[in-house]
Amino acid sequence: MATPTFDCKITTPMALNETNSAKSTMRWFVHKTEYDPRWAEVRFLVNGQRAFGSIYQDMLNAKHSIDIICWGFQPSMYFVRDGGKSMRIGELLAHKGEKDNVKVRLLCWHDPLYVAEAGENNMPGFDRKVTTLKHLPDSWINKVPLASPDYQTWSEAEFDMYWYERANLNNVTDTVHKNAPDKILDEMSKFTPGALRDDVARLLGNRIAGFKNIELATRSFDVSERTEIIARVKAHGKAAGWSDQLISGMCQGMGGEPTHHQKTVLIDYEYPDIAVGYVMGHNMLDQYWDTDEHSYKPKSPKLGRSGPTPWQDISSRVTGPILQDINANFCQAWDQATGQKLTEARKKYAGKHALCLAGSTQERGVMAQVLRTQSQHGKTDISKLYLQALNNATQYVFVQNQYFRWDEFADTIKQVATKQHTAGRDGGTHGPIYLFVITNSSDAAVSTGTFTTYEMLDSLGYSDRMPGVKYAEADDALLAKKVSLESELAKAQQEEQRMRTQSYDWSQMAGAANYIGELRGQEGVLSGEIGDVEKQLAQLKQELGASVKIDPGAQIVSPDGNPILKVLICTLVAPDSPANAWVPVYVHAKLGIIDDAFTTLGSANINFRSMNVDSEINIALENGQIATELRQQLWGLHTRTSGSGDSAHEEPSQATDSVSATGQNGPTEAFKAWTNIIVRNNRHRDANQAPISSIVEFFRVSKQRSYKD
């Protein structure tokens, strides 16, 4: 994808009675797109305790309407974990509709093919399939790449099933205007065990009442949209030079299970003075709730983190004129799913949301922009945002994301570093650009896209951190070369045999002998090359089994040998992990910060799917104070040292400078501090000691290669 270029002229007024000088800056916001930058108040909410607690309070205070778009919704989830004093989210919504006469609209993605339910059940209880995974043995779940165990309690499952039974009585999803193939997909769900039980209950007169003022709708991708996605992915893959295997896998993954991945909440939009919204990374499911502690010890769903692993995630709370665009996205999605005309009904509120700050030190007015990936409407503005922002980078790029496997990201940042060096950036004076990445290396995150993850890391000098895939790729290449050489050798031997058995007259004898000699020489060369390949294959096996120490980080150098881009790709572990069993923290955040100037957050991952296929929504803002504070908060959280198990005899030079690790002394010192922490954590892991900090370097041994993401 080409970097956006703009030919428009921008005129900015200057108060000459105040100054006669100005500074120009590069544009961060995407130009000529559906949503212009608008004023907003933005507050970032790190981890579920803050995010869900804030949403709960705003929903509790709602006066008129609550509009939710989500990838997943669990009615039994406790947003506030105070021992059960607060209501479950399903109870809260029912209470607001029944007691306070608040209109609730819930729009959730639903997979009509039920592929998603084998992994993470995004709507537990919706059609009783929540009980299926509870009866499957762990041995089966561990063998199936997409499958994951069900972590819900039976009381949660029963609550969810009952809640959805009532909510489905007010299911306003439009099925009238669907075409024949899509109606077939809908009909399939009617023959699930849960649906049949519901039918029997209704026949017996055991009909329950629906919720007052709650409307539920689901959305998916119809057959024509899936067909278009497959065609588009195939065309992109061919243009990008993907292998047939990758094109086939990506078409299966994207066309077979495209998702509506947006996550927003909009409260009281029709009353601008009190309206509030959220652009989220979190899904409304139990395992997304966690605290900053990221303890490896789970608790009950009423008390704390109850999911299978600690969880790192970020959402944002927004107010002001920016709500107009969050509303536009919701109304378009709602109308498309239900056939209603909410967009038309809310037109009169456009432009009425003022920037109303409450005076809190956490609230400040900024310019922000809402951007989307919405393939049904041809929108890929989040990818444009990332590529444009990367082109503006001069100091550092920080990414915290569930996935890290979008080749255009790596290509762009390398091009930026190269262009700056070519234009005169001096490595000694200005230093390189730094790339800090926090992502996942676990099967749960990487399993469907191990090949594209490897390609991404390989492009950034990190291929050694996926040795299994690296050697599998090298093994395939060598085997293919060996097969090709053996084929050439067989042809040469056949030609020699033909020449030796052919009759010649005296005039042809000399030429035939020379030709046979050439063939013998060619056979010798080919045999030697085959022998070399066999030696390389044997050496490859030895290297794969060997334990190799790798220094943290990687760097991209210019043709003249200067480092122009330095890279650290990391994962997280629970800081209180047991000494002999470090527990990964699952990173679900979708955050980008560049040069303490630009920030983007939302639902979009760093992968081809989020940039081109799934529906996604992000918010972007240009504000140095907010970017700096959020970066320091996160870097401080991930690099803080506990001293647990720390060796008393470590050299003073190995002591972590906590100030530098948060970036307060610049990216160069932060890179050194992160590297120091990684080295010390490596030493602790080798010695079966507890981690000294949460941050560790990305490493994945598995040689599994998957091509669906």
N, C-alpha and C positions, 0 to 999 in steps of 0.2 A: 504494500500500500504506500503510495507516494505521500510525502509530507505535504500538508496543506500550504498553499502559497496564496498571498493576498495582494491585489493590485489597487485596493481602495486607498483614498487619501483621508487622513484623520486630522482634523483641526482642533487644537486644544487652546482655550483662552489663557492668557497670562496677565496677571495684575502687575503692570509695569510700575505702579506706584509702590509696590512691595518688593519687587525683585526684577532683575533683567537676565537671570540665568535659569536654566531648567535642566533636568536629567531625563533622558529617554530610557524607557525600559521595554523589554520584549513583551509581546502579547501572550498572556497565559490562557485567556478564554478563547473558545472556539468561535470563529466569526461565520456569519451567514448560515446559521443553523436554526432549528425550530424554537429554541428558548434563548432569549437574550440574557446577559447578566443582569441581576437585580439586587437591590438592597436586601439584606437578611441579617438576622441575628443567628449565629451558629454556635452551638456548644457540643463538643465531642464527648462522648460517653464511653470510656474504656471499660470493657468487660461487662458481663451480664448484670451484675449486682447494681451498677449505676444505670445501665440502659433500661432494663426492665423495671427498676424501681421508679425511674422518671416517667416512663410510659404509663405505669400503673396509676401514679398520682394524677397525671393529666387526664387519663380516662375516668378516674374517680371524680374529677372536677368537671367533666364534660357536661355541658348544658343542653346541647341540641343534636350533635351528630358525631359518630365515630366511623371513619372509613379506613379499612385495612386492606392492603394488598400484601400477600405473603406467599412464600414458597412452601412453608409448612406451618401448621397450626395444631397445637395440642390443647384442647379445652381444660384438661386437668392440671396444667402447668401453674405452679406458684410463681408469679412474677416477683413477689416480695416474700422472702424466706425468713419468717419470724415465728416459726413453730406452729403455723396454721392459723394465726390470728387474722391474717389477711385472706381475702377470697382468692380462689383459683381464677384464672383469666376467663374461663367459661362462665363461672358464677358472676364475675364482675360485669361481663357484657349482658348477661341475663338480667341482673339487677338494674343496670342502667336503662335497659329497654322497658322493663316492667314497672319499676318504681319511679324513675326519673323521666320517663317518656322520651329517652334519647334514641334517635334512629341509628342503628348499627348496620353497616354493610361490610360483609366479610367476603373477599375474593381470594381464592386459593388455587394454586396450580394442582391439577389432578391428572395423573397418568392413566389414560384409559386402557393401556396395555399391561398395567401392573408390574412393569419392570422395576420401578423405583421402590415398590414396597418390599422387594426382596433385600434391598439394602437398608436405607434409612426411610422408614415409613413416615412420610411427610404429613399425613392426615390420620394419625392413629385413631381408630374407632369409626372412621367415616363409613366403612362398609363391612365391619367386623373382621377384616383381614388382619387386624392387629393381633389376633390370637394365633395366627398361623406359625409365626417364627418361634413362639413359645414352645411348640411341640416338636421342633426340629433339633436334632442332636448337634452339639458343637462341632463334631467331626465333619458333618455335612457343610455347616456354615463356613468352616475354615477352608474348605476346598473350593468354594464358589467365590470367584473374584468380587462380585457385586454384593454378596450377602453379608449382613452384619447381625449380631445377636440383638434380641429385643431387650432393652434395659428397663422397660416400664414395669411397675408393680401391677398386680392384679386389680387393686383398688383403683389405680389410675385408668387401667384399661376399661373397667366397668363404667367409670364415670364418663370416659370419652365416648364409648358406644352409646350410652344413654343420651349424652348431650347432642351428638350428631343425629341420633334418631329424631330428636325434637327439632333440631336446626334444619334437617332435610325436609321437614314438612313445610318450611318456608324457603325451599330451594328455588331460586328464580332464574337458574341457568336456562338460557334459550336453547331449546332443542327443535323448535318448529322449523327454523330456516336452515337446518343442516342438510347436506346432500346425503345420498344413499350410503356411500362408504363410511361416512362419519356416524350415521345412525346405527350402522352395524357395530361400530366400536362401543357406542352407548348401550346397545342391547346386550353386549357381552357381559357387562357388569350386573345385569339383572339375574344372572344365573350363578352368582356367587352364593356360598352357603348362607352368609349373613343376609343377603337380599331375600333369599327364599324364606328364611326364618321371619323376616319382617312381614312378608306377604302373608304367612300363616297367622301371625299375630293380628294383622288387620282383619283377616277373614273371621277370626274368633271374636272380633269386637274389642280387642285390647288396644285400641288406638289411643295414642297419647297426644297431648296438645302441643302445638308448636310454640316457639318463643314469641313474645310480643315485641314488635319493633326490631327484630333481627332478621335480616335477609342474607342468605348464604348463596354464593354462586361459585362455580368452578370454571376453570378455563384450561384448555390444552391446545395442541396444534392439530389442525385437521389434515386430511389426507393430501389435499392440494398443497398445503403449506409444507408438509414434510417432503413432498416430491420436489418442490422448489428448492428447499434446503439442500437436498441431496445433489441436485443439478448444480447449485451454486458452489457447494464444497468441492465437487468433482472438477469444475472449471477452475476454481482457485488453485486446487492442488496441481493440476496439469501446468498452469501458468507458473507456479512457484517451483516446479521441478520435483514435486513429491514422488516417492516410489509408488508403484501400483499397490503395494501392501498398505502403505499409509493412507492412500486415497480410499481404498476399500474400507479400512477400519474406521476412518473418520466419517465416511458416509453412513456406515452402520451406526456409529455412536451418535452422530448429530441427527440423522434422519430417524433413527429408531427411538430416541428419547430426547427430543428437544424439550426444554423446560421454560416455564415462566418463573424467572428467578428474582424478580423485583421484590423489594421489601420496604413498604412505606406505611406510615400511619398519619391520618389527617383528622384533626379534632376541631369541631365547631367552625368549619370553613365559612359557613354562611354568616358568621358573626365576627367580622374582621378584628374587632378590638380584643377578642379573647382567643382567636384561632392559633393553633400550634400544630406543627408537623414533625415527622421523623423520617430521615433517610437512613436506612439501616444496613448493617452487615449481618446482624443477628436474625435467626429464624425463631419463631415462637414455639420452640420445642425444649424439653427439659435439659438436654445435654448442652444447650447454648448458655446456660446460666453458670457463671463462675465468678469468683472474686479475684483480686489482684494477686492473692497468695498462690493461686494455682497449685494447691496442695494435691498430692497424689492420693490422699485419703478421701473417699466419697462419703457423703452424708445422705440422710433421707431427703426426699423431695421438698419437705417442709422446712428443712434447716439449712441446706446449702447445696453445693455442687453434687448432683446425683447422677450425672452422665458417666459413661465408661472411662473417660479421660478428662484431665484438666483442659480448659478451653479458653483460647485467646481470641477476642473479637471486639469490634468497635462499631458504634452507631452514632448518629448525630441528631440533636434536637434543633429545630429551626422555627423561626417566626418571621413575619414581615412579608414584603411583596413577593418573595421567592415562593411562597405557598401557592401562588397562582399557577405555577408550572407543575408543582406536585399534584395539585388538583386536576390540571388538564390531563396529566398522565392517568390518574385514577379514573376520571370520568370516561376517557376514551376506552380504557380497559373494561370498565363496568358496563358501558353501553354495548360494547362488542360481545361481552359474555352473556348479557341478559336481554338485549333488545330494547332496553329502556332508553330514556333521553335525558340523562342527568347532565350531560354537557350543555344542552340547551337551557335546562332549568337554572344552571349556575352562571350563565353568561353575565347576568346583571351584577355579579360580585367582582368582576374583573377590575383590577386597578384600585380596589378599595382597601387593600391590606397595607397599612402604614407600618413603618419601622417603630415599634413601641418597646423601648428597652425599659426594664424594670429597675434599673439603677444598680444591679448587681455587678460586682467586679468581674464576674464570669461572662457577662453579656456585653457584646460590642457590635456595632453595625459594621458590616463588611459587604463588599460586592461578591456575589456568588452566582453560580450558574448550574442549572440542572441539565444533565445530559443523559441520553438513553442509547441502548442498543434495542432496537425493535424491528426485527427482520421483516415482519409482516408489513411494515410501513416504510421499509428501506432506510432505517435509521441506524447508523454505526458511528455516532458522535463520540462515544467513549474512547474508541480506538483513535479517533482524530485528536482527542484531548491528550491522551498519553503520548502520542508521537510528537505533537507540537510541544508539549511540556519538556520532553526529553531533549528536543532540539534547543531549548533554552538553558539547559543545565550547564553550569560552569564550575561548580564546587562539588556537589554530591547529589546522589539520588538514593532515597530510602524507600524500599517497598516491603510491606508486610502483607502477604497474600497466601491464600489457601493453596494456590497452584503457581508455578513459575515455569511456564512452558509456551510462551508466545514468541516465535522466532523474530518477528518484526521489532519487538522490544530490544532484543540483544543486538540485532543488526543496526538499529537506529543509534543506540548509545555508543556503539563502537565507531560508527560514522561520525558522530558528533565529536568524539575525542580525537579522531584522526584529522578532521577538518580544522579543529582549533589548533592542533599541533602544526599542521601545514601552514596555517595563517600566522604563525609566530608565537604560539603559546610555548613558553619555556618551562620544561619540567623542573628545573632547579629553582626558578623564581616563583612560578605560579603553582607548581605541583600538578599531579594528575587529577582527573575526575575520579571520585570515589563512588562505588556502588555498594550499598549495604542492603542485603536481602534477608528477611526472616520468613521462612516457609515451612513445608513439611517434607519428610522423607519416608513416612510410614506407608504401609500398604493401603491403609484406608484412604489416603490422599492421592497417592501416586499410581495406584494399581492400573487404572484404565488408560494412563498416558505415560508409561515409563519411557517409551521411545522419544516422544517429543520433549520430555523433561531432560533426558540425556542429551539430545541435540542442543537444547538451550544451554545446559551446563558446559558442554563441549565447546560451544561457540564462545563462551566466556572463560575458557581455560580451566574448567572444573571437571573434566571428564574422569579424572582419577578418583573422584568422590562417588562415582557409580561404576566400580571396577567390574562387576558382573556383566553389565550391559556393554561396557567398553570392550571387554575381551570377547563377548559374544559377537559384537559387531566386527571386531578384528578377525575372529575365527571364521565368520561367514565370508569375509572378504578374501582371506587366505584360501579357504576351501574352494571358493569360486575361481580364484586364480589357478589353483591346482587343477581343477576340473578342466579349465580352459587350456592349460599347458598340456595336460594329458591328452586332450582331444587333438591338439596340434601334433603331438608326438605320434599318436596313433595314425594320423593322416600321413605323416612323413614315413613311418614304417610301412604302411600299406603301399605308398608310392615306391619305396625302395624295393619291396617285394615284387611289385609289378614290373619294375625295371629289370630285376634280376631274372625273371622268368620269361622275359620277352626275347624273341629272336632278333638278331642284328646282322647286317652284312658288314664287311670289313670297313666300309667307309663310316659306319655309325659307331663302331666300337669305342673309339677314343672319347667321343662326346658323351656316350652313355656312361662310360666309366667315370668321367668327370662329374656328371650329374649325380651318380650314385655316391660319389665322394662328398658332394655338397650336402646330399641328404643325410649321410652319416654324420657330417659335422653339425648339421641342424639338430639331429637327434641327440647328439652329445650335449649341445647347448641347452636344449629343452630338458633333458634328463638332469642336468646340473641345476637348472632353475627349479625343477620339481623338488630336487633334494634340498635346495635352500628353503623352499616353502615348507617342506616337512620339518626342517630344523626350527623354522619360525613358529610352526604350530606347537612343537614340543616345548619350545621356550615359553610360549604363551601360556601353556598349561602350568608350567613351573611358576611363572609370575602370578598367575591367578591364585595359586595356593600359598604364595609367600605373603608374609606380613610386612608391609612397606610403610615406613614413617613418611608422612606428607606434611610439609610446612603449611600452616594455615594461609588461606587467601590465594589469589591468583592475580596475574596482571597481563594486560594487553600492551605490547610494546610497538613503537613506531619502527619503520624500516631502518632508522638510524640507531635503534637500540634504546630509545628513551621510553620509560613507562608512561603511558598516556591514560590508562584506565586501570584502577585497582579495585578488586572485587572480593567481597566476603559474602558467602551464602551460608546462612545459619538456620538451625532449627532450635526449638526450645524443649527443655525438660522441667519437670516439677522440681523446684529448688529444694524441697524436703524429701526427694527421692531416697529410697533405701540405698545403702552403699553398693549392693551387688545387683540392683535391678532398677536402673534409672527409668522413670516413667515419662514418655513423651507428652508434651503439651500440644494439643491439636490447634494449629493456627487457622482460624477461619476468617480473619480480618481481610478487608480489601482496601488497603490504604497506600497512597503514594504521597511523599513529601519531597520537594526539590528545593535546594538552596535556601532553606528557611524563608521561602517566599510563597510557594505554591503548595496546596493541599487538595487531594481528592479522596473521597470516601463513598462507599455505597455497596452495591451488590456484585459488581463486576470483578471477576478473577482475571489474572494475567494468563489467559489462554485463548486459543482461537474461538472456542465456543462462546465465551462471554463477549468477545469483540464482534462476532459476526452472526450468531445463531440465537442464543437464548435472549429473552427479554431481560434487560438490566436497567438500573437507574443509579446514577452517581450524582453527587454534588461536588463542585469544585470552587475553591476560593483563593483569592490572592490577598494574603495578609501575613506579614512577617511575624507579628507577635503570636498569632494563633499557631502558625506552623512551628515556630521555635518552641513554644510551650508544650505542644503535643509531642514533638520529637523528644524533648528532654524527659517528659513524663514516661514515654514508652522505653526509651533507652535506659533510663534510670531503673525502671521496673525489671527489664530483662538482664541488666548487667550488675545489679546489686549483689554484693557478696555476703554470704551468711557466716563464713568462717567455719561452717560445719565440716569436720574432717580435714581441715586445711593443715598442711604440713608446716610445722613450726620452723623447719630448717630451710624454707624456700629463700632464694636469694632476694635481696631488697629490690633489685631491678625487675623482679617478677611480680612485685606487689601491684595490684590493680589501682590505678588512679581513678577513683569514682567520678571525679569532676570531668576528666578527659573522656571517660566512657560515655557520658551523656552528651558529648559534643560541645561542651562549653568552651573548649580550647581549640575548636575547629575540627574539620574532618580528618586531617592528617593525624592528630593526636588521638582522635576517637578510633581510627583504624588500628593504631598501635595498641590502644587499651583493649579493644575487642580481641585482637590477636593474642594478647597476653592472657586474657581470660580463657580463650579457647585452648591455649597451650596448657594452662594449669588444669582445666577440666579434663583434658586428654590424660594428663598424668594421674589424676584422681581416678578416672575410669579404669586405667591400666592397673592401678593399685587396689581396685575394689573398694574405693572410698566414695563417700557421698559427693555430689557436685558442689562446687563452691559458688556457682551462679547458674542461672537458668539457660544461658546461651551456650550452644555447642555448634560445631561446624556440621554442615550437611554431609551425610554419608549414608550410602545405601549399597549393600552388598549384593542383593538379589540380581540374578541374570535374566529375570523375566522381562520380556518385551511385549508391550501392549500398544495398540495403535488407534484406540477409539477416542482419544481426547488430546 
